[in-house]
Amino acid sequence: MRRTPRRLLGRPLAAAVAAAGLLGLLTAVPQTAPAPATEPVAADGTTATVFYSTKTRNWSAYHLHYAPDGGSWTTVPGTRMQSACTDWVKLTVPLGGAAGLQATFTDGSGTWDNNAGRNYDLGTGNITVKDGVVAHSDPCTGTGPEEPDPDGPNTASVYYATSTVGWSTVNLHYRPHGGAWTAVPGVGMEAACTGWVRRTVDLGSATGLQAAFNNGTGVWDNNNGADYTLPAGLTTVQDRKVTASAKDPCAAEEPDTEAPSAPTGVKAAADGVSVLVTWEPALDERGVTKYQVTRTGGTKGALVTDVGSTVFADTGLEAKTAYRYTVRAVDAAGNVSAESAPATATTGEKPTAPAAGTPLGTDPRKDPIYFVLTARFNDGDPTNNRGGSQHEKSGNAANDDPMFRGDFKGLVQKLDYIKGLGFSAIWITPVVLNRSDYDYHGYHGYDFYKVDPRLESAGASYQDLINAAHAKGMKIYQDVIHNHSSRWGAKGLFTPKTYGVRDAQWSWYYDERNDGFAYDGLTVEPKSGKSYYNGDLWSTAEPTGNTCVGWGTPTGHTSPEGYQIYNCQWPSPTSGMFPKALYHNCWIGNWEGEDSRSCWIHDDLADFNTENAQVQNYLIGAYNKYIDMGVDGFRLDTAVHIPRTTWNRRFLPAIQERVSQRFGAEAAENFFVFGEVAAFVNDKWNRGSVNHSAQFFTWKERKEYSADDEKAALEMYDYEQQQGTAAQPISDNAFLRGNAYHTPDRSRFSGMNVIDMRMHMNFGDANNAFHNGKDSDDSYNDATYNVVYVDSHDYGPNKSSERYTGGTDAWAENMSLMWTFRGIPTLYYGSEIEFQKGKKIDCGPTCPLASTGRAYFGDQLAGEVTASDFGKVSSASGKVADTLAAPLARHLQRLNEIRRAVAALQMGQYSTEGISGSMAYKRRYTDAATGTDSFALVTVSGGATYTGIPNGTYTDAVTGDTKVVSGGTLTVPAPGKGNLRVYVLDLGGKNAAPGKIGTAGPYLK
């Protein structure tokens, strides 16, 4: 959803690293250090002088068996090495133009040192190999330090973390205080344990040293030019942070025998025959891994349940029964805390509720998506309509058009309309209880565990909608938000208390407190007469534990009405009102900067600290509820504003685990998750920032980071930014190999698919969208899962703020491309009749919704409609019949018929190899398990010639025309704008070409 910020008062790697300055840590040679000696150069090019330590060997001879990079190996056993100095032999070898060499060592009699089977990867210049450690120095010059006694006085044991820099070789270049620098590049450090190297050096009488680190090939970490100052004793250096008198990072951990603290703040609240139990996270030195919730009461006796979050939803209880809950914390070592103080709740009457649904569990690429703003689509129950505090100001009242108008009942009533268009998946806006001045769209979540009552009706709950859609073979994709809550926080996690006084100025705004009333957006509070009651949000008395700065003191400013404004009167990220552990406390400054992931993007969107375990558990627990209801997938709002590490470590695995646990592995594989990574640029990568580009989120991490999620997010951000666009992974999962389909490699898939922002940006012209989309496809894990749309509830193409107004012919051409090219075609409600074309999509409460792209659509759906199948309507009457008769609606019906009949158009890989034509491609899908093999040639609007294709009989699904190919070439004339040709190869049996599909329409003819 769009928010406008508005504020209230190997060597190739080493070479790339050297060029880029890895992680902002690495610079040129330290300015305080002497320049490195010139490497020896032979007459015919580069050389390497290899020194090999004999101290731990007992060989009679030493040979170097090597191959320059790109060259041939010497004859076994290689070239004999010469004595260099005590405990060392050496050999200088010519490399020609090579940048290094592969090497092994042998005694010439069958004993080898080949680096445990990996060979040594050596560079140029002076190189030492000692006990498996490679460094860059001349050990015979006499300038290096003697090996110190690690237990003696005046020594420094330096541990350096390699997990960030990614070096295979690390040298310590140093000088004791008052002493001289070692010769560049210093002394080699040895492997200590995973992610760490170490070196102990003699300081003489000095009490510390200056130091820098390098990889021996010119890449340095010299503390951004300041060098490191290290004391004697054991010191660690990690991510530029020096820790003196540190614990040995490689020492074995002592057994954990200390139990976590007992959980506090346990609360239990009943809702019908369900109870929601919440508590504050327990403390443990090494981290809590789970909680044990004990329930007593009822006739079934005590029950202990393990929970991974700080939220437990206990369902299916007995009616009108008291239950008691206590919680214990458990750490990784199995230590169990003391029992918490108990919390009790008494259930109410058992409601008549539908049984939980089961996701349909089929490949999501089969299902075109129809996207609705539920509150603006169709009104099935006027009793749940609500206008909110902005009803008059917005102009909605004058149109008798409350912001909350459409509902689940209205959507259920028109499922046949959507099915009749041919759509088998519906993306709906967020369903959780919202709270703000203008919250109909669902993106201001307040109670993430409660469905907004303004969307539900008797017999038309959210569960009823899911079940009704499934009964028609249609999926429900729920829009979910992990990035932020409403400005009033998240109920059950943290809700801020603001300052307010009900004096003559503000009594109209601040409602009298009613302790017996709980806001739900629907119920009218009797004292104020408002459903948007705020008496629980403000206080004149400063609350206990308040952190908001200047509580209740005048700011010196006044409201537009001239009323005195006070500090802490409204939620704000910079006032100290929100706890830093749970919420970020800053405004975004750079949409392509790190702060875009860790600051507020709008004053109505309080930004969660998603790297905090309590926040993660709150959200995971909430969305588990909707998974359990049987939804078929999640659309992840504002996905770019959460670090990829957090998605990959926490939220995406949690989704997979829950779906798999409840419905099985196949359902989990086909549970469709697609993220909004908003990148409004026309290039492949978002202004060169990989962290802010859509395709980036489709990949797993390729490096280990800190166990701390907040640190890991920064480490990943820096590492991937420095790696840059050229070093990102690539994939051919979307592409044919010649004419052959190949099994895609999904081993590196993160679990998140994405909206195709680049095609969306370029859909002002279908040809432009096609070529831009194709150009990006190797950078997604699998672009056949991309969600493709022209416009949405946020933007039109090229970041237009209006609904698409390119014309009916252009719309038809866009649709013809979307329904036959790779990806999942998606349509924003009403586009089938060019609804509100050219109208501003969103202007908040400054104009009536009826004048925007989010206008109410139900008037176009009045009447009755029955669908006999996808894309087929058996009967329609009233206004909805006229809507279905519109040219684009008819075009969609036939496109959906054709796509549904040709598997290659749904799930196939594609290629443009050997094809002439502007928007022309071939697609194939093969599945040995089902015996499916589908091959199709497509051209949109223009003519095309296909060469190198399989011989055989091809039949056009649009016209029924048949062509026999015997020489591998087929030519198709231009079908006209918005029209297309889909020639399907007849492969016999179940893979026979379907022939002409459907009847000619306004564009497909």
Secondary structure as UniProt FT lines:
FT   HELIX           11..20
FT   HELIX           22..24
FT   STRAND          26..27
FT   TURN            31..32
FT   STRAND          41..42
FT   TURN            43..44
FT   STRAND          45..53
FT   TURN            55..56
FT   STRAND          63..68
FT   TURN            69..70
FT   TURN            76..77
FT   STRAND          79..80
FT   STRAND          82..85
FT   TURN            86..87
FT   STRAND          88..96
FT   STRAND          101..106
FT   STRAND          112..113
FT   TURN            115..118
FT   STRAND          120..122
FT   STRAND          125..130
FT   TURN            131..132
FT   STRAND          133..135
FT   TURN            139..140
FT   TURN            150..151
FT   STRAND          155..161
FT   TURN            163..165
FT   STRAND          171..176
FT   TURN            177..178
FT   TURN            184..185
FT   STRAND          187..188
FT   STRAND          190..193
FT   TURN            194..195
FT   STRAND          196..202
FT   TURN            204..205
FT   STRAND          208..214
FT   STRAND          220..221
FT   TURN            223..226
FT   STRAND          228..231
FT   STRAND          233..238
FT   TURN            239..240
FT   STRAND          241..243
FT   TURN            244..245
FT   TURN            249..250
FT   STRAND          264..271
FT   TURN            272..273
FT   STRAND          274..280
FT   STRAND          288..296
FT   STRAND          303..307
FT   STRAND          311..314
FT   TURN            319..320
FT   STRAND          322..331
FT   TURN            332..333
FT   STRAND          343..346
FT   HELIX           364..366
FT   STRAND          369..372
FT   HELIX           374..377
FT   HELIX           382..384
FT   TURN            389..396
FT   HELIX           397..399
FT   HELIX           408..413
FT   HELIX           415..421
FT   STRAND          425..428
FT   STRAND          432..434
FT   TURN            440..441
FT   STRAND          445..451
FT   HELIX           453..455
FT   TURN            458..459
FT   HELIX           462..471
FT   TURN            472..473
FT   STRAND          475..481
FT   STRAND          484..486
FT   TURN            487..488
FT   STRAND          489..490
FT   TURN            491..493
FT   STRAND          498..499
FT   TURN            504..509
FT   TURN            515..516
FT   TURN            526..529
FT   TURN            535..537
FT   STRAND          538..539
FT   TURN            544..545
FT   TURN            549..552
FT   STRAND          554..558
FT   TURN            560..561
FT   STRAND          564..566
FT   TURN            567..568
FT   TURN            573..576
FT   TURN            580..582
FT   TURN            591..592
FT   HELIX           594..597
FT   TURN            603..604
FT   STRAND          605..608
FT   TURN            610..611
FT   HELIX           613..628
FT   TURN            629..630
FT   STRAND          633..637
FT   HELIX           639..641
FT   HELIX           644..646
FT   HELIX           647..651
FT   HELIX           652..663
FT   HELIX           665..670
FT   STRAND          672..675
FT   HELIX           686..688
FT   HELIX           690..692
FT   HELIX           694..698
FT   HELIX           709..723
FT   HELIX           725..727
FT   TURN            733..734
FT   TURN            738..739
FT   TURN            747..748
FT   STRAND          753..755
FT   HELIX           757..761
FT   TURN            762..764
FT   HELIX           766..776
FT   HELIX           777..779
FT   HELIX           783..785
FT   STRAND          787..788
FT   HELIX           797..799
FT   HELIX           808..818
FT   TURN            819..820
FT   STRAND          824..828
FT   TURN            829..830
FT   HELIX           831..833
FT   TURN            834..838
FT   HELIX           844..846
FT   HELIX           849..851
FT   TURN            853..854
FT   HELIX           858..861
FT   STRAND          864..869
FT   TURN            870..871
FT   STRAND          872..877
FT   HELIX           879..884
FT   HELIX           887..901
FT   HELIX           903..907
FT   STRAND          909..911
FT   TURN            913..914
FT   STRAND          915..916
FT   TURN            918..919
FT   STRAND          920..927
FT   TURN            928..931
FT   STRAND          932..940
FT   STRAND          944..947
FT   STRAND          952..956
FT   TURN            957..959
FT   STRAND          962..965
FT   STRAND          969..972
FT   TURN            977..978
FT   STRAND          980..985
FT   HELIX           989..991
//
